[in-house]
């Protein structure tokens, strides 16, 4: 029995070796392969991002990929690459995070290739977790950049991408992954719309950057609906073992029978530079730029002392002033002030060398002195804009859907009614405004809006208050699980419903004073309670 098993193994190895030799024969003497290899080693070939190299479609010598991978490559080389290019124009942490996004898409491409070759493993098995390990690491790297730079002025940009990178988890969603992609897009729009609002009149590049990020989601939704409407499919009929398929993808093999052909002879590396010699005299110092001969400081000081030792001859070359031009002898010149030459203006380099601070810019005008803009209520894409309303006399009503984000700014004494389930609401720089909502997907964000009132008729996950002076919030029984976050706020009261419908609301004040003490080397904060 053992002999028959060894014979079968030997036959399989001979067949694999024969297949490898057959693949090598057509490529012998192919000048294209030798040229490509030489350019790759010498660094003269086309340059690209490392993650793009991983996501690039295979060459003509490799096995043809299925259409599902070709379409995913089109997304990477299209919308994702365009987003990376726009991120590099902004630069800094935004460009760094976009590179991590590109690597995450490349990792998901590897996962999809494994699904086309292998049978579906158990989702609880170590093999399945091994296949997802690279993707999870790249998605975590995107979020780590956000968490490590909370003080950055572009933190909203980083949060937009960090919230949106969760879209790559659609491969684990059954049975409608396209709906999951749309939900993640709504979460990313909550922060992305803040970027649009902040930069739409300052720098258009940031607005295009957000729209470019949204374009990735739209193309991904179309891709998932076309290829995976009910979830990711595996090759369960004639697929290979998942561990073997993962090994092939990681090593660059196209199949278990036909490894990738050799790319021909590779030119030898250039010889190393000669070793320095320590026997001879030291090399001469490098020449200064523009051929200027340097002068020593000792010779300069010697020239200064020579000038001083000359005595009165130092001023012999100076021109004498004519008496008609002397102001102390001509009072008319002093009255007119024409004899004094204009003071030379300092150049920017001279000013910077003196270390003086630049001239401060003009301070912005107070809100009461600014020109009032006309009221605005319109829908732009998935974003409602409500601006510049001042005591309109009637309640503003908005018909919202689950994908709509609502931005309310610079309104005074304005009641607003949100009908339907919206995604998110942001209230900024408003005074004495009231808000009545049915339900929300994410949160209500209130910033610098004193004397604010809100009533919730359905479910609301989160309320965030920042620099709010005086607010009254009315919750219903369906919204008893709402979380309220406050920062620099005073006079915040939350009204809770009674036991029955006939009972009055019970008012509860949010704490404003916090006591912090050190206990056992740990700083402990407690709410200050006033008894009596």
C-alpha positions as CSV (number, residue, x, y, z in Angstrom):
1,X,0.0,0.0,0.0
2,X,2.8,2.4,0.9
3,X,4.6,1.6,-2.4
4,X,1.5,2.5,-4.4
5,X,1.1,5.9,-2.6
6,X,4.8,6.7,-3.2
7,X,4.4,5.8,-6.9
8,X,1.4,8.1,-7.2
9,X,3.2,11.0,-5.6
10,X,6.2,10.5,-7.9
11,X,4.0,10.6,-11.0
12,X,2.3,13.8,-9.9
13,X,5.7,15.4,-9.3
14,X,6.9,14.3,-12.8
15,X,3.8,15.8,-14.4
16,X,4.3,19.1,-12.6
17,X,8.0,19.2,-13.7
18,X,7.0,18.4,-17.3
19,X,4.3,21.1,-17.3
20,X,6.9,23.6,-16.0
21,X,9.4,22.7,-18.7
22,X,6.6,23.1,-21.4
23,X,5.9,26.7,-20.1
24,X,9.6,27.6,-20.1
25,X,10.2,26.6,-23.7
26,X,8.1,29.3,-25.5
27,X,9.8,32.0,-23.3
28,X,13.4,31.2,-24.1
29,X,15.0,34.0,-26.0
30,X,12.0,36.4,-25.5
31,X,13.6,39.9,-25.5
32,X,10.6,41.5,-23.8
33,X,11.1,39.4,-20.7
34,X,14.8,40.3,-20.5
35,X,14.1,44.0,-21.0
36,X,11.3,44.0,-18.3
37,X,13.6,42.3,-15.8
38,X,16.5,44.6,-16.5
39,X,14.3,47.7,-16.1
40,X,12.8,46.3,-12.8
41,X,16.3,45.8,-11.3
42,X,17.8,49.1,-12.6
43,X,14.8,51.2,-11.4
44,X,14.2,52.6,-14.9
45,X,10.8,51.0,-15.4
46,X,7.5,52.8,-14.9
47,X,7.2,53.8,-11.3
48,X,4.0,53.2,-9.3
49,X,2.8,53.0,-5.8
50,X,3.7,49.7,-4.1
51,X,0.1,49.0,-3.3
52,X,-0.9,49.7,-6.9
53,X,1.7,47.1,-8.0
54,X,0.0,44.6,-5.9
55,X,-3.4,45.5,-7.3
56,X,-2.3,45.8,-10.9
57,X,-3.7,43.2,-13.4
58,X,-1.3,40.4,-14.3
59,X,1.0,40.4,-17.3
60,X,0.4,38.5,-20.5
61,X,2.5,35.5,-19.3
62,X,0.3,35.0,-16.2
63,X,-3.1,33.2,-16.0
64,X,-6.0,35.3,-17.1
65,X,-8.0,36.6,-14.1
66,X,-11.8,36.2,-13.9
67,X,-14.0,39.2,-14.8
68,X,-14.8,39.8,-11.1
69,X,-11.2,40.6,-10.4
70,X,-10.8,42.7,-13.5
71,X,-13.7,44.9,-12.5
72,X,-12.3,45.3,-9.0
73,X,-9.0,46.3,-10.6
74,X,-10.9,48.9,-12.6
75,X,-12.1,50.4,-9.3
76,X,-8.6,50.5,-7.8
77,X,-7.0,52.0,-10.9
78,X,-9.9,54.4,-11.3
79,X,-11.7,55.9,-8.3
80,X,-9.2,54.7,-5.7
81,X,-6.1,55.9,-7.6
82,X,-7.9,59.3,-8.3
83,X,-8.6,59.7,-4.6
84,X,-5.0,59.0,-3.7
85,X,-3.8,61.6,-6.2
86,X,-6.1,64.2,-4.7
87,X,-4.9,63.3,-1.2
88,X,-1.3,63.8,-2.3
89,X,-2.2,67.3,-3.4
90,X,-3.4,68.1,0.1
91,X,-0.4,66.2,1.5
92,X,0.5,65.5,5.1
93,X,-1.5,63.0,7.1
94,X,-4.3,62.9,4.4
95,X,-1.8,61.6,1.9
96,X,-0.4,59.1,4.4
97,X,-3.9,57.8,5.3
98,X,-4.8,57.5,1.6
99,X,-1.8,55.3,1.0
100,X,-3.1,53.0,3.8
101,X,-6.5,52.9,2.1
102,X,-4.8,51.8,-1.2
103,X,-3.0,49.0,0.7
104,X,-6.3,47.9,2.2
105,X,-8.0,47.7,-1.2
106,X,-5.0,45.6,-2.4
107,X,-5.4,43.3,0.5
108,X,-9.1,42.9,-0.3
109,X,-8.2,42.1,-3.9
110,X,-6.0,39.2,-2.6
111,X,-9.0,37.9,-0.6
112,X,-11.3,38.0,-3.7
113,X,-8.6,36.1,-5.7
114,X,-8.6,33.4,-3.0
115,X,-12.4,33.1,-3.2
116,X,-12.2,32.4,-7.0
117,X,-9.8,29.5,-6.4
118,X,-10.6,27.9,-3.1
119,X,-13.5,26.2,-1.4
120,X,-15.2,28.2,1.3
121,X,-13.7,27.5,4.7
122,X,-15.5,27.6,8.1
123,X,-15.7,31.3,9.1
124,X,-14.6,30.3,12.6
125,X,-11.5,28.3,11.3
126,X,-8.0,29.7,11.6
127,X,-7.6,29.5,7.9
128,X,-10.4,32.0,7.3
129,X,-8.9,34.3,9.9
130,X,-5.5,33.9,8.2
131,X,-7.1,35.0,4.8
132,X,-8.6,38.1,6.4
133,X,-5.5,39.0,8.5
134,X,-3.9,41.4,6.0
135,X,-7.1,43.2,5.3
136,X,-7.8,43.6,9.0
137,X,-4.3,44.9,9.6
138,X,-4.6,47.5,6.7
139,X,-8.0,48.7,7.9
140,X,-6.6,49.1,11.4
141,X,-3.7,51.1,10.1
142,X,-6.2,53.6,8.6
143,X,-7.9,54.0,11.9
144,X,-4.6,54.3,13.8
145,X,-3.6,57.3,11.8
146,X,-6.8,59.0,12.9
147,X,-6.4,58.1,16.6
148,X,-2.7,59.2,16.7
149,X,-3.5,62.6,15.4
150,X,-6.5,63.9,17.2
151,X,-5.0,67.4,17.5
152,X,-4.5,67.7,13.8
153,X,-6.4,70.5,12.0
154,X,-7.4,67.9,9.4
155,X,-8.9,65.6,12.0
156,X,-12.3,65.7,10.3
157,X,-10.6,64.5,7.0
158,X,-9.0,61.6,8.9
159,X,-12.3,60.7,10.6
160,X,-14.2,60.7,7.3
161,X,-11.8,58.1,5.8
162,X,-11.6,56.2,9.1
163,X,-15.4,55.9,9.2
164,X,-15.5,54.9,5.5
165,X,-12.8,52.3,5.5
166,X,-15.2,49.9,7.2
167,X,-16.9,49.5,3.8
168,X,-14.3,46.9,2.9
169,X,-16.0,44.6,5.4
170,X,-18.8,44.0,2.9
171,X,-17.1,40.7,2.0
172,X,-18.3,39.3,5.3
173,X,-21.9,40.5,4.9
174,X,-24.8,38.2,3.8
175,X,-27.2,38.4,2.1
176,X,-27.2,42.0,0.9
177,X,-23.7,43.5,1.0
178,X,-24.7,46.4,-1.2
179,X,-27.0,47.8,1.5
180,X,-24.1,47.6,4.0
181,X,-21.9,49.7,1.6
182,X,-24.7,52.3,1.4
183,X,-25.0,52.5,5.2
184,X,-21.2,53.0,5.6
185,X,-21.4,55.7,3.0
186,X,-24.0,57.5,5.1
187,X,-21.7,57.3,8.2
188,X,-18.8,58.8,6.2
189,X,-21.0,61.5,4.8
190,X,-21.7,62.8,8.4
191,X,-18.1,63.9,8.7
192,X,-17.4,64.4,5.0
193,X,-20.2,67.0,4.7
194,X,-18.5,68.9,7.5
195,X,-15.3,69.1,5.4
196,X,-17.4,70.4,2.4
197,X,-19.1,73.0,4.6
198,X,-15.8,74.3,6.0
199,X,-13.8,74.4,2.8
200,X,-16.4,75.1,0.1
201,X,-15.5,78.8,0.1
202,X,-11.8,78.5,1.1
203,X,-10.2,75.6,-0.8
204,X,-12.1,73.7,-3.5
205,X,-9.5,70.9,-3.4
206,X,-10.9,69.6,-0.2
207,X,-14.5,69.6,-1.6
208,X,-13.2,67.6,-4.6
209,X,-11.4,65.3,-2.2
210,X,-14.6,64.4,-0.4
211,X,-16.5,63.9,-3.6
212,X,-13.7,61.6,-4.8
213,X,-14.0,59.5,-1.7
214,X,-17.8,59.3,-2.2
215,X,-17.2,58.1,-5.8
216,X,-15.4,55.0,-4.4
217,X,-18.5,54.0,-2.6
218,X,-20.8,54.5,-5.6
219,X,-18.6,52.4,-7.9
220,X,-18.3,49.7,-5.1
221,X,-22.1,49.6,-4.8
222,X,-22.5,49.0,-8.5
223,X,-19.7,46.3,-8.4
224,X,-21.2,44.4,-5.5
225,X,-24.7,44.5,-7.0
226,X,-23.3,43.1,-10.3
227,X,-21.0,40.3,-9.0
228,X,-22.1,39.6,-5.4
229,X,-25.7,40.6,-4.9
230,X,-26.2,37.9,-2.2
231,X,-22.7,37.9,-0.7
232,X,-19.2,36.7,-1.6
233,X,-19.2,33.3,-3.5
234,X,-16.5,30.7,-3.3
235,X,-15.4,28.1,-5.8
236,X,-17.0,25.1,-4.0
237,X,-17.2,22.9,-7.1
238,X,-13.6,22.5,-8.3
239,X,-11.8,24.8,-5.8
240,X,-8.6,23.9,-4.0
241,X,-7.8,24.0,-0.3
242,X,-8.1,27.6,1.1
243,X,-4.7,27.3,2.7
244,X,-3.1,26.4,-0.6
245,X,-4.9,29.1,-2.5
246,X,-3.7,31.7,0.1
247,X,-0.1,30.4,-0.4
248,X,-0.4,30.8,-4.1
249,X,-1.7,34.4,-3.9
250,X,1.1,35.3,-1.4
251,X,3.8,33.8,-3.5
252,X,2.5,35.0,-6.8
253,X,1.6,31.6,-8.3
254,X,-1.3,31.4,-10.7
255,X,-2.2,27.7,-10.0
256,X,-0.9,24.6,-8.4
257,X,0.0,23.0,-11.7
258,X,1.5,25.9,-13.6
259,X,3.8,28.2,-11.6
260,X,4.6,31.5,-13.2
261,X,7.2,31.2,-16.0
262,X,10.7,32.4,-15.6
263,X,11.4,36.0,-16.8
264,X,14.7,35.1,-18.5
265,X,18.3,35.8,-17.5
266,X,18.8,38.8,-15.3
267,X,21.8,41.1,-15.9
268,X,24.4,41.0,-13.1
269,X,24.4,43.9,-10.6
270,X,26.9,46.7,-11.1
271,X,30.3,46.4,-9.3
272,X,30.6,48.0,-5.9
273,X,32.4,51.3,-5.6
274,X,36.1,51.2,-4.7
275,X,37.1,51.2,-1.0
276,X,38.5,54.5,0.3
277,X,42.2,54.7,0.8
278,X,43.6,56.0,4.1
279,X,47.3,55.9,3.0
280,X,47.5,59.1,0.9
281,X,46.7,62.7,1.9
282,X,43.1,63.7,2.6
283,X,41.0,64.8,-0.3
284,X,40.7,68.6,-1.0
285,X,37.6,70.3,0.5
286,X,34.6,70.8,-1.9
287,X,34.4,74.0,-3.9
288,X,31.9,76.6,-2.8
289,X,28.9,77.2,-5.1
290,X,29.2,79.6,-8.0
291,X,32.9,79.5,-7.9
292,X,33.2,81.9,-4.9
293,X,36.4,81.6,-3.0
294,X,35.8,81.5,0.7
295,X,37.6,84.0,2.9
296,X,38.6,83.2,6.4
297,X,37.2,85.2,9.3
298,X,40.7,86.0,10.6
299,X,41.5,87.9,7.4
300,X,38.3,89.9,7.6
301,X,39.0,91.0,11.1
302,X,42.5,91.9,10.1
303,X,41.1,94.2,7.3
304,X,38.9,95.9,9.9
305,X,41.8,96.7,12.2
306,X,43.8,98.0,9.3
307,X,41.0,100.4,8.5
308,X,40.9,101.6,12.1
309,X,44.6,102.1,12.3
310,X,44.6,104.5,9.3
311,X,43.1,107.3,11.5
312,X,41.7,110.3,9.7
313,X,42.5,108.8,6.3
314,X,39.5,106.6,6.7
315,X,37.1,109.5,5.9
316,X,39.2,111.0,3.2
317,X,37.0,109.5,0.4
318,X,33.7,110.9,1.8
319,X,31.9,113.7,-0.1
320,X,31.4,117.0,1.7
321,X,27.9,118.4,2.0
322,X,27.2,121.7,0.3
323,X,26.1,124.5,2.8
324,X,23.0,125.1,0.8
325,X,21.8,121.6,1.5
326,X,22.5,121.7,5.3
327,X,19.3,121.9,7.3
328,X,20.8,123.5,10.3
329,X,21.8,126.5,8.2
330,X,18.6,126.7,6.1
331,X,15.3,126.8,8.2
332,X,13.2,126.6,5.0
333,X,14.6,123.1,4.4
334,X,13.6,122.0,7.9
335,X,10.0,123.3,7.4
336,X,9.6,121.6,4.1
337,X,11.4,118.4,5.2
338,X,12.7,117.8,1.6
339,X,16.4,117.5,2.5
340,X,16.0,114.2,4.3
341,X,16.2,111.3,1.9
342,X,13.6,108.6,2.1
343,X,14.5,105.7,4.3
344,X,15.4,102.6,2.4
345,X,12.7,100.0,2.5
346,X,13.7,96.7,4.0
347,X,13.4,93.6,1.9
348,X,11.6,90.5,3.1
349,X,14.9,88.7,3.6
350,X,16.2,91.6,5.8
351,X,13.0,91.7,7.8
352,X,13.1,88.0,8.4
353,X,16.7,88.1,9.5
354,X,15.8,90.7,12.1
355,X,13.3,88.3,13.6
356,X,10.3,90.7,13.6
357,X,6.8,89.2,13.6
358,X,4.6,89.7,10.5
359,X,1.9,92.3,10.4
360,X,-1.3,90.8,11.9
361,X,-4.2,90.4,9.6
362,X,-7.5,92.1,9.9
363,X,-9.8,90.8,12.6
364,X,-13.1,89.5,11.3
365,X,-16.2,91.7,11.9
366,X,-18.6,90.8,14.6
367,X,-21.6,88.8,13.6
368,X,-23.9,91.8,14.1
369,X,-21.9,93.9,11.7
370,X,-21.7,91.4,8.9
371,X,-23.9,91.7,5.8
372,X,-26.9,89.5,6.2
373,X,-27.2,86.7,3.6
374,X,-30.6,85.6,2.2
375,X,-32.2,82.6,3.8
376,X,-31.5,79.3,2.2
377,X,-33.2,75.9,2.3
378,X,-32.2,73.5,-0.5
379,X,-31.1,69.9,-1.0
380,X,-27.7,69.3,-2.6
381,X,-27.2,65.7,-3.3
382,X,-27.8,63.9,0.0
383,X,-27.3,67.1,2.1
384,X,-30.0,69.6,3.2
385,X,-28.7,73.1,3.8
386,X,-30.7,75.4,6.0
387,X,-29.0,78.8,6.6
388,X,-29.6,82.4,7.6
389,X,-33.3,82.2,8.8
390,X,-34.3,84.8,11.3
391,X,-37.7,84.4,13.0
392,X,-39.5,83.2,9.9
393,X,-42.8,83.2,11.7
394,X,-43.7,79.6,10.9
395,X,-42.1,76.1,11.3
396,X,-39.7,74.9,8.6
397,X,-40.5,71.4,7.5
398,X,-38.1,69.0,5.8
399,X,-39.0,65.7,4.2
400,X,-35.9,63.6,5.0
401,X,-34.8,60.1,4.0
402,X,-32.3,57.7,5.6
403,X,-29.5,58.9,3.4
404,X,-30.0,62.6,4.0
405,X,-27.7,64.7,6.3
406,X,-29.1,68.0,7.5
407,X,-26.8,71.0,8.2
408,X,-28.4,74.0,10.0
409,X,-26.3,77.2,10.5
410,X,-26.6,80.9,11.4
411,X,-30.4,80.7,12.2
412,X,-32.2,82.7,14.9
413,X,-35.5,81.9,16.6
414,X,-36.3,79.3,14.0
415,X,-38.4,76.2,14.7
416,X,-37.5,73.2,12.4
417,X,-39.5,70.0,11.9
418,X,-37.7,66.9,10.5
419,X,-40.2,64.5,9.0
420,X,-39.0,60.9,8.5
421,X,-35.8,59.1,9.5
422,X,-32.7,61.0,8.5
423,X,-29.1,60.1,8.8
424,X,-27.6,62.9,10.9
425,X,-28.2,66.5,11.9
426,X,-25.7,69.3,12.6
427,X,-26.7,72.6,14.2
428,X,-24.0,75.3,14.2
429,X,-24.0,78.9,15.4
430,X,-27.7,79.2,15.9
431,X,-29.6,81.1,18.6
432,X,-32.9,80.2,20.2
433,X,-33.7,77.5,17.7
434,X,-36.0,74.5,18.3
435,X,-35.8,71.2,16.6
436,X,-38.5,68.4,16.4
437,X,-37.3,65.1,14.9
438,X,-38.8,61.7,14.3
439,X,-35.7,59.5,14.4
440,X,-32.1,59.4,13.3
441,X,-29.5,56.9,12.2
442,X,-26.5,58.4,13.9
443,X,-26.5,61.6,16.0
444,X,-27.5,65.2,16.5
445,X,-24.4,67.5,16.8
446,X,-25.0,71.0,18.3
447,X,-22.1,73.5,18.3
448,X,-22.2,77.1,19.8
449,X,-26.0,77.3,19.8
450,X,-27.3,78.9,23.0
451,X,-30.9,78.5,24.2
452,X,-31.5,75.3,22.2
453,X,-34.6,73.1,22.4
454,X,-35.1,69.7,20.9
455,X,-37.9,67.1,21.1
456,X,-37.4,63.5,19.9
457,X,-40.4,61.5,18.8
458,X,-38.6,58.2,17.9
459,X,-35.2,56.7,18.4
460,X,-32.0,58.7,18.6
461,X,-28.7,57.0,19.3
462,X,-26.5,60.0,20.2
463,X,-26.7,63.7,21.1
464,X,-23.4,65.7,21.1
465,X,-23.3,69.2,22.6
466,X,-20.3,71.5,22.3
467,X,-20.2,75.0,23.8
468,X,-24.0,75.2,24.4
469,X,-25.3,77.6,27.0
470,X,-28.8,76.6,27.9
471,X,-30.6,73.6,26.3
472,X,-33.8,71.7,26.9
473,X,-34.1,68.2,25.5
474,X,-37.3,66.2,25.5
475,X,-37.0,62.4,25.1
476,X,-39.7,59.8,24.5
477,X,-39.9,56.2,25.7
478,X,-38.4,54.9,22.5
479,X,-35.3,57.2,23.0
480,X,-34.5,56.3,26.6
481,X,-31.2,54.7,25.4
482,X,-29.9,57.9,23.9
483,X,-26.3,58.8,24.9
484,X,-25.6,62.5,25.6
485,X,-22.0,63.9,25.3
486,X,-21.3,67.4,26.5
487,X,-18.3,69.7,26.3
488,X,-18.0,73.2,27.8
489,X,-21.8,73.3,28.3
490,X,-24.0,74.9,31.0
491,X,-27.6,74.7,31.8
492,X,-28.4,71.5,30.0
493,X,-31.7,69.9,31.1
494,X,-33.0,66.5,29.9
495,X,-36.8,65.9,30.2
496,X,-37.8,62.3,30.7
497,X,-41.3,61.0,30.1
498,X,-43.4,59.9,33.1
499,X,-44.6,56.4,34.0
500,X,-47.9,56.9,32.1
501,X,-48.9,59.1,29.2
502,X,-50.9,61.4,31.6
503,X,-47.8,62.0,33.8
504,X,-45.7,65.2,33.3
505,X,-42.2,65.2,32.1
506,X,-39.5,64.8,34.7
507,X,-36.6,67.3,34.4
508,X,-33.1,66.2,35.0
509,X,-30.1,68.5,34.9
510,X,-26.7,67.3,33.5
511,X,-23.8,67.8,35.9
512,X,-21.5,70.8,35.3
513,X,-19.0,70.5,38.1
514,X,-16.4,67.7,38.3
515,X,-14.0,67.0,41.1
516,X,-10.7,65.3,40.3
517,X,-8.5,63.7,43.0
518,X,-5.4,61.5,43.0
519,X,-6.0,58.1,44.5
520,X,-3.2,55.5,44.6
521,X,-1.4,57.3,41.8
522,X,-4.5,57.4,39.5
523,X,-6.5,60.6,38.7
524,X,-10.2,59.9,39.6
525,X,-12.9,62.3,38.6
526,X,-16.3,62.5,40.4
527,X,-19.4,64.6,39.9
528,X,-19.9,67.3,42.6
529,X,-23.2,66.9,44.4
530,X,-24.7,69.7,46.4
531,X,-26.7,68.5,49.4
532,X,-29.2,70.7,51.3
